[in-house]
Amino acid sequence: MDALTLLRQGPVVPVIVVNDAAAAVDLAHALVAGGVTVLEVTLRTKAALAAMRRMRDEVPGAIVGAGTLRNRAQLEAAVDAGALFGVSPGFTPELAAAARAANLTLIPGVATPSEAMRAQDEGFNVQKLFPAEAVGGIKLLKSLAGPFADLRFCPTGGIDIKKAPEYLALPNVLAVGGSWLTPDDAIAARDWDRITALAREATQLARG
């Protein structure tokens, strides 16, 4: 699945931090039950790779990918764990080459026009603006729309349910990434109904 098709599956991609792989399957089921099928599991914990594998193997309908990819070794480990796509906080030619070698859909992170140009030169027309709120957010995306009319973005970083609609109204935004769908306290309490409710709320957000 290419990046364009991937991000058209829903308006919000949950940025998931899993500390306990034993919770991964129930967490994924809760998100899918709420209509959120594209799941980005960040490589920020020791449980991440095992969590991805279990989500992919045991949750029908889940499209599981790896977030926080920073180098070739991480990308290859994510592919071995069954990741169907990858998301990075930044962009390097090495990471791009690794993604091509592994035939993995990659959404590279950019924060400036120059970074967007370098990523586009490598063939990436769908990019992650990160950290969105910190680098200019809505204003930056509006400014990028003129010289980069052919680029599309998934802004991530500092976005919540209140800010998401304004981002999604922009023509160059396909989806937004957010951690608010999977709060740490809800996961710790195994409050899957709450996560399903948050997912369902997110799927109702309209895109421009």
Steps between C-alpha positions, in 0.01 A plus 500: 500500500653833395511796738216685328265203527615428852420845636163507327385214723404747774556857615714407803798268539551410866858539620520205738749440780480141629679417822351153538464275195234302688265796457566540128227278361221642717620851423494438127157336521370806686628737232369291212161471673487879496576512128873580520692241301837663423710453814844656549694328777798713598838339555542675833470198726646152524151358450436673166617231259319221679189717521505561125535133421209405726276777364566395144457128563202510733287802406311471170463833326797665670758664272800506730810711446804623685560854616814679617715328237841669507739263324537193280528256789172617654323485165621147433396390851155651444462316171602175671231568760238530227471877456302592190618860495747727675499855631812696590550819703749624240652408166832353388605350166605184688151453640349560157732240346415249772127550444540444126711190557238358735209614279354675804271800466671783685360836610809711576498784749578854389497835677623747236463572128855376436426169671177468302697554178761240591233243583314576178823458303510146639145437380299575814200717420319410822684627806457536873528855631668462838488635762204677344395748767857587593612580144206711389204268468207640304687811386794300369277256312313787337831654397627171358187452288612757243851382402423135583154456353576136418595399854265358760561486873415317820577760769589348836614647830292704741171431322190399694130454430442876524779599261452216251202645307693812400785287366267262319327792327821577308514359146859378540425297815394137457484407869643599834701295747411512865564326829173606657321186376710276723554675835751334730254489787234331288746233385625444855142461624411277203213739430440380146150650482648845551752446222227374267297813578800724425560315175137531397510874574813536286345324201221758496742785428447646154774557248520792259 
